[in-house]
């Protein structure tokens, strides 16, 4: 079966992000688009792919946050 998306937790694990880093990205408007089902947040594969393209070449967000 082909994956159509990720739970937010799985997205963070797959993309080597801590939840803290995800929140920094979200606050900065740099997180992928998400949707909710009940109290769970999800990222579609299309949103994840668009986010990877957008983030390609950007400086490390954790390093930039600590400056």
C-alpha positions in Angstrom: 0.0 0.0 0.0 1.3 3.5 -1.0 1.6 6.0 1.8 -0.6 9.0 1.4 0.7 11.0 4.3 2.2 11.0 7.8 1.0 11.6 11.3 2.8 14.6 12.6 4.9 12.4 14.8 5.9 10.1 11.9 6.6 13.2 9.7 9.0 14.5 12.4 10.8 11.1 12.8 11.1 10.6 9.0 12.5 14.1 8.5 14.8 14.0 11.5 13.0 16.9 13.3 12.3 17.2 16.9 8.8 18.4 17.8 10.5 21.6 19.2 12.0 22.3 15.8 8.7 21.6 14.1 7.0 24.2 16.3 9.8 26.7 15.5 9.2 26.1 11.8 5.4 26.4 12.2 5.8 29.7 14.1 8.0 31.0 11.4 5.6 30.0 8.7 8.0 27.3 7.4 6.2 24.1 8.4 4.3 21.9 5.9 0.6 22.3 5.5 -1.3 20.0 7.9 -4.8 18.8 8.5 -6.6 17.4 11.6 -8.7 14.3 12.1 -10.0 14.5 15.6 -7.2 15.5 17.8 -4.4 14.2 15.5 -2.5 16.3 13.0 -1.3 14.9 9.7 0.9 15.9 6.7 0.0 14.7 3.2 2.7 13.3 1.1 2.2 16.2 -1.3 2.6 18.7 1.5 5.7 16.9 2.7 7.2 16.9 -0.8 6.4 20.6 -1.3 8.0 21.4 2.1 11.2 19.5 1.2 11.5 21.5 -2.0 10.9 24.7 -0.1 13.4 23.9 2.6 16.1 22.7 0.1 19.0 25.1 0.6 17.7 26.9 3.6 20.1 27.2 6.6 19.7 24.8 9.5 16.7 26.1 11.4 18.0 25.0 14.9 21.3 26.8 14.3 19.5 29.9 13.1 17.2 29.9 16.1 20.0 29.9 18.6 21.9 32.9 17.1 
